[in-house]
Amino acid sequence: MTPLEVLLTDVRACTLCAEHLPHGPRPVLQCHSDARILIVGQAPGRRVHASGIPFDDPSGERLRDWLGITPTVFYDPHQIALLPMGFCYPGTGKSGDLPPRPECAPAWREKLLSHLPNLQLTLVIGQYAMAYHLPDAKKNVTETVQDWREHWPSVVPLPHPSPRNNLWLRRNPWFDEDIVPALRTRVAEVLTGIL
């Protein structure tokens, strides 16, 4: 086993915050040292917890559409790493899923990222991912996404692709008009080896 395979075995066996997880631990992630694109989400939802497959839900369908890629490409760990801020489903609160558990990122994130030397593009989805990966962008999600060119071409901040964000997408048509086409082009460049 490679060092990354050993680490992934440890991550998938993690019970660090089990007492806080109403549905128990089930770390969901995808990672290989060949990956060129990193997708940083928040935490698995109920459907993903049940299937064990990252973005196996309507959010994933929309995200793949934004990226202009097929499920085959999306689920190829040699091309795309999927490392949410929390690897386990945190449960549901009053207005949707709870935030990622705070124990997860400090325990595993930097260890995993150190095994991804080929990354050329990081997609940072939602406020928790932005707080970690873009700590100097002291703005809300909308402002951070609007200022996407500040981080281009290596990092792209995105709103969450959840159906819960349909209203946000309707109110911000510039996202589909400006960012999605540029994102699709950049993803294609990275996957075909064009820097």
Contact map, one row per residue, 1 for C-alpha under 8 A:
111111000000000000000000000000000000000000000000000000000000000000000000000000000000000000000000000000000000000000000000000000000000000000000000000000000000000000000000000000000000000000000000000
111111000000000000000000000000000000000000000000000000000000000000000000000000000000000000000000000000000000000000000000000000000000000000000000000000000000000000000000000000000000000000000000000
111111100000000000000000000000000000000000000000000000000000000000000000000000000000000000000000000000000000000000000000000000000000000000000000000000000000000000000000000000000000000000000000000
111111110000000000000000000000011000000000000000000000000000000000000000000000000000000000000000000000000000000100100000000000000000000000000000000000000000000000000000000000000000000000000000000
111111111000000000000000000000000000000000000000000000000000000000000000000000000000000000000000000000000000000000000000000000000000000000000000000000000000000000000000000000000000000000000000000
111111111100000000000000000000000000000000000000000000000000000000000000000000000000000000000000000000000000000000000000000000000000000000000000000000000000000000000000000000000000000000000000000
001111111110000000000000000000000000000000000000000000000000000000000000000000000000000000000000000000000000000100000000000000000000000000000000000000000000000000000000000000000000000000000000000
000111111111000000000000000000000000000000000000000000000000000000000000000000000000000000000000000000000000000000000000000000000000000000000000000000000000000000000000000000000000000000000000000
000011111111100000000000000000000000000000000000000000000000000000000000000000000000000000000000000000000000000000000000000000000000000000000000000000000000000000000000000000000000000000000000000
000001111111110000000000000000000000000000000000000000000000000000000000000000000000000000000000000000000000000000000000000000000000000000000000000000000000000000000000000000000000000000000000000
000000111111110000000000001000000000000000000000000000000000000000000000000000000000000000000000000000000001000000000000000000000000000000000000000000000000000000000000000000000000000000000000000
000000011111110000000000011100000000000000000000000000000000000000000000000000000000000000000000000000000000000000000000000000000000000000000000000000000000000000000000000000000000000000000000000
000000001111111000000000001000000000000000000000000000000000000000000000000000000000000000000000000000000000000000000000000000000000000000000000000000000000000000000000000000000000000000000000000
000000000111111100000000101000000000000000000000000000000000000000000000000000000000000000000000000000000000000000000000000000000000000000000000000000000000000000000000000000000000000000000000000
000000000000111111000000100000000000000000000000000000000000000000000000000000000000000000000000000000000000000000000000000000000000000000000000000000000000000000000000000000000000000000000000000
000000000000011111000000000000000000000000000000000000000000000000000000000000000000000000000000000000110000000000000000000000000000000000000000000000000000000000000000000000000000000000000000000
000000000000001111111000100000000000000000000000000000000000000000000000000000000000000000000000000010110000000000000000000000000000000000000000000000000000000000000000000000000000000000000000000
000000000000001111111001100000000000000000000000000000000000000000000000000000000000000000000000000000000000000000000000000000000000000000000000000000000000000000000000000000000000000000000000000
000000000000000011111101000000000000000000000000000000000000000000000000000000000000000000000000000000000000000000000000000000000000000000000000000000000000000000000000000000000000000000000000000
000000000000000011111100000000000000000000000000000000000000000000000000000000000000000001000000000000000000000000000000000000000000000000000000000000000000000000000000000000000000000000000000000
000000000000000011111111100000000000000000000000000000000000000000000000000000000000000111100000000000000000000000000000000000000000000000000000000000000000000000000000000000000000000000000000000
000000000000000000111111000000000000000000000000000000000000000000000000000000000000000001100000000000000000000000000000000000000000000000000000000000000000000000000000000000000000000000000000000
000000000000000000001111100000000000000000000000000000000000000000000000000000000000000011100000000000000000000000000000000000000000000000000000000000000000000000000000000000000000000000000000000
000000000000000001101111110000000000000000000000000000000000000000000000000000000000000000000000000000000000000000000000000000000000000000000000000000000000000000000000000000000000000000000000000
000000000000011011001011111000000000000000000000000000000000000000000000000000000000000110000000000000000000000000000000000000000000000000000000000000000000000000000000000000000000000000000000000
000000000001000000000001111100000000000000000000100100000000000000000000000000000000001110000000000000000000000000000000000000000000000000000000000000000000000000000000000000000000000000000000000
000000000011110000000000111110000000000000000000000100000000000000000000000000000000001110000000000000000000000000000000000000000000000000000000000000000000000000000000000000000000000000000000000
000000000001000000000000011111000000000000010001100111000000000000000000000000000000001100000000000000000000000000000000000000000000000000000000000000000000000000000000000000000000000000000000000
000000000000000000000000001111100000000000000000000011000000000000000000000000001111001000000000000000000000000000000000000000000000000000000000000000000000000000000000000000000000000000000000000
000000000000000000000000000111110000000000000000000001000000000000000000001010011110000000000000000000000000000000000000000000000000000000000000000000000000000000000000000000000000000000000000000
000000000000000000000000000011111010000000000000000000000000000000000000000011011110000000000000000000000000000000000000000000000000000000000000000000000000000000000000000000000000000000000000000
000100000000000000000000000001111110000000000000000000000000000000000000000011111000000000000000000000000000000000110000000000000000000000000000000000000000000000000000000000000000000000000000000
000100000000000000000000000000111110000000000000000000000000000000000000000001000000000000000000000000000000000000111100000000000000000000000000000000000000000000000000000000000000000000000000000
000000000000000000000000000000011111000000000000000000000000000000000000000011100000000000000000000000000000000000011100000000000000000000000000000000000000000000000000000000000000000000000000000
000000000000000000000000000000111111110000000000000000000000000000000000000011111000000000000000000000000000000000010110000000000000000000000000000000000000000000000000000000000000000000000000000
000000000000000000000000000000000111110000000000000000000000000000000000000001111000000000000000000000000000000000000111100000000000000000000000000000000000000000000000000000000000000000000110000
000000000000000000000000000000000011111000000000000000000000000000000000000000111000000000000000000000000000000000000011111000000000000000000000000000000000000000000000000000000000000000100100000
000000000000000000000000000000000011111100000000000000000000000000000000000000011110000000000000000000000000000000000010111000000000000000000000000000000000000000000000000000000000000000000000000
000000000000000000000000000000000000111110000000000000000000000000000000000000011111000000000000000000000000000000000000011110000000000000000000000000000000000000000000000000000000000000000000000
000000000000000000000000000000000000011111000000000000000000000000000000000000000111100000000000000000000000000000000000011110001000000000000000000000000000000000000000000000000000000000000000000
000000000000000000000000000000000000001111100000000000000000000000000000000000000111100000000000000000000000000000000000000111001000000000000000000000000000000100000000000000000000000000000000000
000000000000000000000000000000000000000111110000000000000000000000000000000000000001110000000000001100000000000000000000000011011000000000000000000000000000000000000000000000000000000000000000000
000000000000000000000000000000000000000011111000000000000000000000000000000000000001111111000000001100000000000000000000000000000000000000000000000000000000000000000000000000000000000000000000000
000000000000000000000000000100000000000001111111100001100000000000000000000000000001011111000000000000000000000000000000000000000000000000000000000000000000000000000000000000000000000000000000000
000000000000000000000000000000000000000000111111100000000000000000000000000000000000000011100000100000000000000000000000000000000000000000000000000000000000000000000000000000000000000000000000000
000000000000000000000000000000000000000000011111110000000000000000000000000000000000000010100000000000000000000000000000000000000000000000000000000000000000000000000000000000000000000000000000000
000000000000000000000000000000000000000000011111111000011000000000000000000000000000000000000000000000000000000000000000000000000000000000000000000000000000000000000000000000000000000000000000000
000000000000000000000000000100000000000000011111111111111000000000000000000000000000000010000000000000000000000000000000000000000000000000000000000000000000000000000000000000000000000000000000000
000000000000000000000000010100000000000000011111111110000000000000000000000000000000000110000000000000000000000000000000000000000000000000000000000000000000000000000000000000000000000000000000000
000000000000000000000000000000000000000000000111111100000000000000000000000000000000000000000000000000000000000000000000000000000000000000000000000000000000000000000000000000000000000000000000000
000000000000000000000000000000000000000000000011111110010000000000000000000000000000000000000000000000000000000000000000000000000000000000000000000000000000000000000000000000000000000000000000000
000000000000000000000000011100000000000000000001111111000000000000000000000000000000000000000000000000000000000000000000000000000000000000000000000000000000000000000000000000000000000000000000000
000000000000000000000000000110000000000000000001101111110000000000000000000000000000000000000000000000000000000000000000000000000000000000000000000000000000000000000000000000000000000000000000000
000000000000000000000000000111000000000000010001000111110001000000000000000000000100000000000000000000000000000000000000000000000000000000000000000000000000000000000000000000000000000000000000000
000000000000000000000000000000000000000000010001000011111111100000000000000000000000000000000000000000000000000000000000000000000000000000000000000000000000000000000000000000000000000000000000000
000000000000000000000000000000000000000000000011001011111111100000000000000000000000000000000000000000000000000000000000000000000000000000000000000000000000000000000000000000000000000000000000000
000000000000000000000000000000000000000000000011000000111111100000000000000000000000000000000000000000000000000000000000000000000000000000000000000000000000000000000000000000000000000000000000000
000000000000000000000000000000000000000000000000000000111111110000000000000000000000000000000000000000000000000000000000000000000000000000000000000000000000000001100000000000000000000000000000000
000000000000000000000000000000000000000000000000000000111111111000000000000000000000000000000000000000000000000000000000000000000000000000000000000000000000000111100000000000000000000000000000000
000000000000000000000000000000000000000000000000000001111111111100000000000000000000000000000000000000000000000000000000000000000000000000000000000000000000000010000000000000000000000000000000000
000000000000000000000000000000000000000000000000000000111111111110000000000000000000000000000000000000000000000000000000000000000000000000000000000000000000000000000000000000000000000000000000000
000000000000000000000000000000000000000000000000000000000111111111000000000000000000000000000000000000000000000000000000000000000000000000000000000000000000000011000000000000000000000000000000000
000000000000000000000000000000000000000000000000000000000011111111100000000000000000000000000000000000000000000000000000000000000000000000000000000000000000000010000000000000000000000000000000000
000000000000000000000000000000000000000000000000000000000001111111111110010000000000000000000000000000000000000000000000000000000000000000000000000000000000000000000000000000000000000000000000000
000000000000000000000000000000000000000000000000000000000000111111111000000000000000000000000000000000000000000000000000000000000000000000000000000000000000000000000000000000000000000000000000000
000000000000000000000000000000000000000000000000000000000000011111110000000000000000000000000000000000000000000000000000000000000000000000000000000000000000000000000000000000000001001100000000000
000000000000000000000000000000000000000000000000000000000000001111111000000000000000000000000000000000000000000000000000000000000000000000000000000000000000000000000000000000000001001100100000000
000000000000000000000000000000000000000000000000000000000000000111111100000000000000000000000000000000000000000000000000000000000000000000000000000000000000000000000000000000000000000100100000000
000000000000000000000000000000000000000000000000000000000000000110111110110000000000000000000000000000000000000000000000000000000000000000000000000000000000000000000000000000000000000000000000000
000000000000000000000000000000000000000000000000000000000000000100011111110000000000000000000000000000000000000000000000000000000000000000000000000000000000000000000000000000000000000000000000000
000000000000000000000000000000000000000000000000000000000000000100001111111000000000000000000000000000000000000000000000000000000000000000000000000000000000000000000000000000000000000000000000000
000000000000000000000000000000000000000000000000000000000000000000000111111100000000000000000000000000000000000000000000000000000000000000000000000000000000000000000000000000000000000000000000000
000000000000000000000000000000000000000000000000000000000000000000001111111100110000000000000000000000000000000000000000000000000000000000000000000000000000000000000000000000000000000000000000000
000000000000000000000000000000000000000000000000000000000000000100001111111110110000000000000000000000000000000000000000000000000000000000000000000000000000000000000000000000000000000000000000000
000000000000000000000000000001000000000000000000000000000000000000000011111110010000000000000000000000000000000000000000000000000000000000000000000000000000000000000000000000000000000000000000000
000000000000000000000000000000000000000000000000000000000000000000000001111111110000000000000000000000000000000000000000000000000000000000000000000000000000000000000000000000000000000000000000000
000000000000000000000000000001110110000000000000000000000000000000000000011111111000000000000000000000000000000000000000000000000000000000000000000000000000000000000000000000000000000000000000000
000000000000000000000000000000111111000000000000000000000000000000000000000111111000000000000000000000000000000000000000000000000000000000000000000000000000000000000000000000000000000000000000000
000000000000000000000000000000010111100000000000000000000000000000000000110111111000000000000000000000000000000000000000000000000000000000000000000000000000000000000000000000000000000000000010000
000000000000000000000000000001110011111000000000000000000000000000000000111111111100000000000000000000000000000000000000000000000000000000000000000000000000000000000000000000000000000000000000000
000000000000000000000000000011110011111000000000000000000000000000000000000011111110000000000000000000000000000000000000000000000000000000000000000000000000000000000000000000000000000000000000000
000000000000000000000000000011100000011110000000000001000000000000000000000000011111000000000000000000000000000000000000000000000000000000000000000000000000000000000000000000000000000000000000000
000000000000000000000000000011100000011110000000000000000000000000000000000000001111101000000000000000000000000000000000000000000000000000000000000000000000000000000000000000000000000000000000000
000000000000000000000000000010000000001111110000000000000000000000000000000000000111111000000000000000000000000000000000000000001000000000000000000000000000000000000000000000000000000000000000000
000000000000000000000000000000000000000111100000000000000000000000000000000000000011111000000000000100011000100000000000000000011000000000000000000000000000000000000000000000000000000000000000000
000000000000000000000000000000000000000001110000000000000000000000000000000000000001111110000000000111011000000000000000000000000000000000000000000000000000000000000000000000000000000000000000000
000000000000000000000000011110000000000000110000000000000000000000000000000000000011111110000000000100010000000000000000000000000000000000000000000000000000000000000000000000000000000000000000000
000000000000000000001000111100000000000000110000100000000000000000000000000000000000011111000000000100000000000000000000000000000000000000000000000000000000000000000000000000000000000000000000000
000000000000000000001010111000000000000000111101100000000000000000000000000000000000011111100000000100000000000000000000000000000000000000000000000000000000000000000000000000000000000000000000000
000000000000000000011110000000000000000000111000000000000000000000000000000000000000000111110000111110000000000000000000000000000000000000000000000000000000000000000000000000000000000000000000000
000000000000000000001110000000000000000000001100000000000000000000000000000000000000000011111000110000000000000000000000000000000000000000000000000000000000000000000000000000000000000000000000000
000000000000000000000000000000000000000000000000000000000000000000000000000000000000000001111111110000000000000000000000000000000000000000000000000000000000000000000000000000000000000000000000000
000000000000000000000000000000000000000000000000000000000000000000000000000000000000000000111111110000000000000000000000000000000000000000000000000000000000000000000000000000000000000000000000000
000000000000000000000000000000000000000000000000000000000000000000000000000000000000000000011111000000000000000000000000000000000000000000000000000000000000000000000000000000000000000000000000000
000000000000000000000000000000000000000000000000000000000000000000000000000000000000000000011111100000000000000000000000000000000000000000000000000000000000000000000000000000000000000000000000000
000000000000000000000000000000000000000000000000000000000000000000000000000000000000000000011111110000000000000000000000000000000000000000000000000000000000000000000000000000000000000000000000000
000000000000000000000000000000000000000000001000000000000000000000000000000000000000000001111011111000000000000000000000000000000000000000000000000000000000000000000000000000000000000000000000000
000000000000000000000000000000000000000000000000000000000000000000000000000000000000000001111001111100000000000000000000000000000000000000000000000000000000000000000000000000000000000000000000000
000000000000000000000000000000000000000001100000000000000000000000000000000000000000000001000000111110000000000000000000000000010000000000000000000000000000000000000000000000000000000000000000000
000000000000000000000000000000000000000001100000000000000000000000000000000000000000111111000000011111010000000000000000000000010000000000000000000000000000000000000000000000000000000000000000000
000000000000000010000000000000000000000000000000000000000000000000000000000000000000010001000000001111110000000000000000000000000000000000000000000000000000000000000000000000000000000000000000000
000000000000000000000000000000000000000000000000000000000000000000000000000000000000010000000000000111111100000000000000000000000000000000000000000000000000000000000000000000000000000000000000000
000000000000000110000000000000000000000000000000000000000000000000000000000000000000000000000000000011111110000000000000000000000000000000000000000000000000000000000000000000000000000000000000000
000000000000000110000000000000000000000000000000000000000000000000000000000000000000111000000000000111111111100000000000000000000000000000000000000000000000000000000000000000000000000000000000000
000000000000000000000000000000000000000000000000000000000000000000000000000000000000110000000000000001111111110000000000000000000000000000000000000000000000000000000000000000000000000000000000000
000000000000000000000000000000000000000000000000000000000000000000000000000000000000000000000000000001111111110000000000000000000000000000000000000000000000000000000000000000000000000000000000000
000000000000000000000000000000000000000000000000000000000000000000000000000000000000000000000000000000111111100000000000000000000000000000000000000000000000000000000000000000000000000000000000000
000000000010000000000000000000000000000000000000000000000000000000000000000000000000000000000000000000011111111100000000000000000000000000000000000000000000000000000000000000000000000000000000000
000000000000000000000000000000000000000000000000000000000000000000000000000000000000100000000000000000011111111110000000000000000000000000000000000000000000000000000000000000000000000000000000000
000000000000000000000000000000000000000000000000000000000000000000000000000000000000000000000000000000001101111111000000000000000000000000000000000000000000000000000000000000000000000000000000000
000000000000000000000000000000000000000000000000000000000000000000000000000000000000000000000000000000000001111111100000000000000000000000000000000000000000000000000000000000000000000000000000000
000100100000000000000000000000000000000000000000000000000000000000000000000000000000000000000000000000000001111111110000000000000000000000000000000000000000000000000000000000000000000000000000000
000000000000000000000000000000000000000000000000000000000000000000000000000000000000000000000000000000000000111111111000000000000000000000000000000000000000000000000000000000000000000000000000000
000000000000000000000000000000000000000000000000000000000000000000000000000000000000000000000000000000000000011111111000000000000000000000000000000000000000000000000000000000000000000000000000000
000100000000000000000000000000011000000000000000000000000000000000000000000000000000000000000000000000000000001111111000000000000000000000000000000000000000000000000000000000000000000000000000000
000000000000000000000000000000011110000000000000000000000000000000000000000000000000000000000000000000000000000111111110000000000000000000000000000000000000000000000000000000000000000000000000000
000000000000000000000000000000001100000000000000000000000000000000000000000000000000000000000000000000000000000011111110000000000000000000000000000000000000000000000000000000000000000000000000000
000000000000000000000000000000001111000000000000000000000000000000000000000000000000000000000000000000000000000000011111000000000000000000000000000000000000000000000000000000000000000000000000000
000000000000000000000000000000000011110000000000000000000000000000000000000000000000000000000000000000000000000000011111110000000000000000000000000000000000000000000000000000000000000000000000000
000000000000000000000000000000000001100000000000000000000000000000000000000000000000000000000000000000000000000000000111110000000000000000000000000000000100000000000000000000000000000000000100000
000000000000000000000000000000000001110000000000000000000000000000000000000000000000000000000000000000000000000000000011111000000000000000000000000000001111000000000000000000000000000000100100000
000000000000000000000000000000000000111100000000000000000000000000000000000000000000000000000000000000000000000000000011111100000000000000000000000000000111000000000000000000000000000000000000000
000000000000000000000000000000000000111100000000000000000000000000000000000000000000000000000000000000000000000000000000111110000000000000000000000000000011110000000000000000000000000000000000000
000000000000000000000000000000000000001110000000000000000000000000000000000000000000000000000000000000000000000000000000011111001100100000000000000000000011110000000000000000000000000000000000000
000000000000000000000000000000000000001111000000000000000000000000000000000000000000000000000000000000000000000000000000001111111100000000000000000000000000111100000000000000000000000000000000000
000000000000000000000000000000000000000011000000000000000000000000000000000000000000000000000000000000000000000000000000000111111100000000001000000000000000111100000000000000000000000000000000000
000000000000000000000000000000000000000000000000000000000000000000000000000000000000000000000000000000000000000000000000000011111110000000011000000000000000000000000000000000000000000000000000000
000000000000000000000000000000000000000001000000000000000000000000000000000000000000100000000000001100000000000000000000000011111111000000000000000000000000000000000000000000000000000000000000000
000000000000000000000000000000000000000111000000000000000000000000000000000000000001100000000000000000000000000000000000000111111111110000000000000000000000000000000000000000000000000000000000000
000000000000000000000000000000000000000000000000000000000000000000000000000000000000000000000000000000000000000000000000000111111111111010001000000000000000100000000000000000000000000000000000000
000000000000000000000000000000000000000000000000000000000000000000000000000000000000000000000000000000000000000000000000000000111111111010000000000000000000000000000000000000000000000000000000000
000000000000000000000000000000000000000000000000000000000000000000000000000000000000000000000000000000000000000000000000000000011111111000000000000000000000000000000000000000000000000000000000000
000000000000000000000000000000000000000000000000000000000000000000000000000000000000000000000000000000000000000000000000000100001111111000000000000000000000000000000000000000000000000000000000000
000000000000000000000000000000000000000000000000000000000000000000000000000000000000000000000000000000000000000000000000000000001111111110000000000000000000000000000000000000000000000000000000000
000000000000000000000000000000000000000000000000000000000000000000000000000000000000000000000000000000000000000000000000000000000111111111000000000000000000000000000000000000000000000000000000000
000000000000000000000000000000000000000000000000000000000000000000000000000000000000000000000000000000000000000000000000000000000000011111000000000000000000000000000000000000000000000000000000000
000000000000000000000000000000000000000000000000000000000000000000000000000000000000000000000000000000000000000000000000000000000110011111100001000000000000000000000000000000000000000000000000000
000000000000000000000000000000000000000000000000000000000000000000000000000000000000000000000000000000000000000000000000000000000000001111110000000000000000000000000000000000000000000000000000000
000000000000000000000000000000000000000000000000000000000000000000000000000000000000000000000000000000000000000000000000000000000000000011111111000000000000000000000000000000000000000000000000000
000000000000000000000000000000000000000000000000000000000000000000000000000000000000000000000000000000000000000000000000000000100000000001111111000000000000000000000000000000000000000000000000000
000000000000000000000000000000000000000000000000000000000000000000000000000000000000000000000000000000000000000000000000000001100100000000111111100000000000011000000000000000000000000000000000000
000000000000000000000000000000000000000000000000000000000000000000000000000000000000000000000000000000000000000000000000000000000000000000111111110000000000001000000000000000000000000000000000000
000000000000000000000000000000000000000000000000000000000000000000000000000000000000000000000000000000000000000000000000000000000000000000111111111000000000000000000000000000000000000000000000000
000000000000000000000000000000000000000000000000000000000000000000000000000000000000000000000000000000000000000000000000000000000000000010111111111100000000100000000000000000000000000000000000000
000000000000000000000000000000000000000000000000000000000000000000000000000000000000000000000000000000000000000000000000000000000000000000001111111100000001111000000000000000000000000000000000000
000000000000000000000000000000000000000000000000000000000000000000000000000000000000000000000000000000000000000000000000000000000000000000000111111100000000000000000000000000100000000000000000000
000000000000000000000000000000000000000000000000000000000000000000000000000000000000000000000000000000000000000000000000000000000000000000000011111111000000000000000000000000000000000000000000000
000000000000000000000000000000000000000000000000000000000000000000000000000000000000000000000000000000000000000000000000000000000000000000000001111111110001100000000000000000000000000000000000000
000000000000000000000000000000000000000000000000000000000000000000000000000000000000000000000000000000000000000000000000000000000000000000000000001111111001000000000000000000000000000000000000000
000000000000000000000000000000000000000000000000000000000000000000000000000000000000000000000000000000000000000000000000000000000000000000000000001111110000000000000000000000000000000000000000000
000000000000000000000000000000000000000000000000000000000000000000000000000000000000000000000000000000000000000000000000000000000000000000000000000111111111000000000000000000000000000000000000000
000000000000000000000000000000000000000000000000000000000000000000000000000000000000000000000000000000000000000000000000000000000000000000000000000111111111000000000000000000000000000000000000000
000000000000000000000000000000000000000000000000000000000000000000000000000000000000000000000000000000000000000000000000100000000000000000000000000010111111000000000000000000000000000001000000000
000000000000000000000000000000000000000000000000000000000000000000000000000000000000000000000000000000000000000000000001110000000000000000000000000000111111000000000000000000000000000000000000000
000000000000000000000000000000000000000000000000000000000000000000000000000000000000000000000000000000000000000000000000111100000000000000000000000000111111100000000000000000000000000000000000000
000000000000000000000000000000000000000000000000000000000000000000000000000000000000000000000000000000000000000000000000111100000000000000000000100110111111110000000000000000000000001000000000000
000000000000000000000000000000000000000000000000000000000000000000000000000000000000000000000000000000000000000000000000001111000100000000000001100100000011111000000000000000000000000000000000000
000000000000000000000000000000000000000000000000000000000000000000000000000000000000000000000000000000000000000000000000001111000000000000001000100000000001111100000000000000000000000000000000000
000000000000000000000000000000000000000000000000000000000000000000000000000000000000000000000000000000000000000000000000000011000000000000001100100000000000111110001000000000000000000000000000000
000000000000000000000000000000000000000010000000000000000010000000000000000000000000000000000000000000000000000000000000000011000000000000000000000000000000011111001000000000000000000000000000000
000000000000000000000000000000000000000000000000000000000011011000000000000000000000000000000000000000000000000000000000000000000000000000000000000000000000001111101000000000000000000000000000000
000000000000000000000000000000000000000000000000000000000110010000000000000000000000000000000000000000000000000000000000000000000000000000000000000000000000000111111100000000000000000000000000000
000000000000000000000000000000000000000000000000000000000110000000000000000000000000000000000000000000000000000000000000000000000000000000000000000000000000000011111100000000000000000000000000000
000000000000000000000000000000000000000000000000000000000000000000000000000000000000000000000000000000000000000000000000000000000000000000000000000000000000000001111110000000000000000000000000000
000000000000000000000000000000000000000000000000000000000000000000000000000000000000000000000000000000000000000000000000000000000000000000000000000000000000001111111111100000000000000000000000000
000000000000000000000000000000000000000000000000000000000000000000000000000000000000000000000000000000000000000000000000000000000000000000000000000000000000000001111111110000000000000000000000000
000000000000000000000000000000000000000000000000000000000000000000000000000000000000000000000000000000000000000000000000000000000000000000000000000000000000000000011111111000000000000000000000000
000000000000000000000000000000000000000000000000000000000000000000000000000000000000000000000000000000000000000000000000000000000000000000000000000000000000000000001111111100000000000000000000000
000000000000000000000000000000000000000000000000000000000000000000000000000000000000000000000000000000000000000000000000000000000000000000000000000000000000000000001111111110110000000000000000000
000000000000000000000000000000000000000000000000000000000000000000000000000000000000000000000000000000000000000000000000000000000000000000000000000000000000000000000111111110000000000000000000000
000000000000000000000000000000000000000000000000000000000000000000000000000000000000000000000000000000000000000000000000000000000000000000000000000000000000000000000011111110000000000000000000000
000000000000000000000000000000000000000000000000000000000000000000000000000000000000000000000000000000000000000000000000000000000000000000000000000000000000000000000001111111100000000000000000000
000000000000000000000000000000000000000000000000000000000000000000000000000000000000000000000000000000000000000000000000000000000000000000000000000000000000000000000000111111111000000000000000000
000000000000000000000000000000000000000000000000000000000000000000000000000000000000000000000000000000000000000000000000000000000000000000000000000000000000000000000000000111111110000000000000000
000000000000000000000000000000000000000000000000000000000000000000000000000000000000000000000000000000000000000000000000000000000000000000000000010000000000000000000000100111111111000000000000000
000000000000000000000000000000000000000000000000000000000000000000000000000000000000000000000000000000000000000000000000000000000000000000000000000000000000000000000000100011111111100000000000000
000000000000000000000000000000000000000000000000000000000000000000000000000000000000000000000000000000000000000000000000000000000000000000000000000000000000000000000000000011111111100000000000000
000000000000000000000000000000000000000000000000000000000000000000000000000000000000000000000000000000000000000000000000000000000000000000000000000000000000000000000000000001111111110000000000000
000000000000000000000000000000000000000000000000000000000000000000000000000000000000000000000000000000000000000000000000000000000000000000000000000000000000000000000000000001111111111000000000000
000000000000000000000000000000000000000000000000000000000000000001100000000000000000000000000000000000000000000000000000000000000000000000000000000000000000000000000000000000111111111100000000000
000000000000000000000000000000000000000000000000000000000000000000000000000000000000000000000000000000000000000000000000000000000000000000000000000000000000000000000000000000011111111110000000000
000000000000000000000000000000000000000000000000000000000000000000000000000000000000000000000000000000000000000000000000000000000000000000000000000000000000000000000000000000000111111111000000000
000000000000000000000000000000000000000000000000000000000000000001100000000000000000000000000000000000000000000000000000000000000000000000000000000000000001000000000000000000000011111111100000000
000000000000000000000000000000000000000000000000000000000000000001110000000000000000000000000000000000000000000000000000000000000000000000000000000000000000000000000000000000000001111111110000000
000000000000000000000000000000000000000000000000000000000000000000000000000000000000000000000000000000000000000000000000000000000000000000000000000000000000000000000000000000000000111111111000000
000000000000000000000000000000000000000000000000000000000000000000000000000000000000000000000000000000000000000000000000000000000000000000000000000000001000000000000000000000000000011111111100000
000000000000000000000000000000000000100000000000000000000000000000110000000000000000000000000000000000000000000000000000100000000000000000000000000000000000000000000000000000000000001111111110000
000000000000000000000000000000000000000000000000000000000000000000000000000000000000000000000000000000000000000000000000000000000000000000000000000000000000000000000000000000000000000111111111000
000000000000000000000000000000000000000000000000000000000000000000000000000000000000000000000000000000000000000000000000000000000000000000000000000000000000000000000000000000000000000011111111111
000000000000000000000000000000000001100000000000000000000000000000000000000000000000000000000000000000000000000000000001100000000000000000000000000000000000000000000000000000000000000001111111111
000000000000000000000000000000000001000000000000000000000000000000000000000000100000000000000000000000000000000000000000000000000000000000000000000000000000000000000000000000000000000000111111110
000000000000000000000000000000000000000000000000000000000000000000000000000000000000000000000000000000000000000000000000000000000000000000000000000000000000000000000000000000000000000000011111110
000000000000000000000000000000000000000000000000000000000000000000000000000000000000000000000000000000000000000000000000000000000000000000000000000000000000000000000000000000000000000000001111111
000000000000000000000000000000000000000000000000000000000000000000000000000000000000000000000000000000000000000000000000000000000000000000000000000000000000000000000000000000000000000000001111111
000000000000000000000000000000000000000000000000000000000000000000000000000000000000000000000000000000000000000000000000000000000000000000000000000000000000000000000000000000000000000000001100111
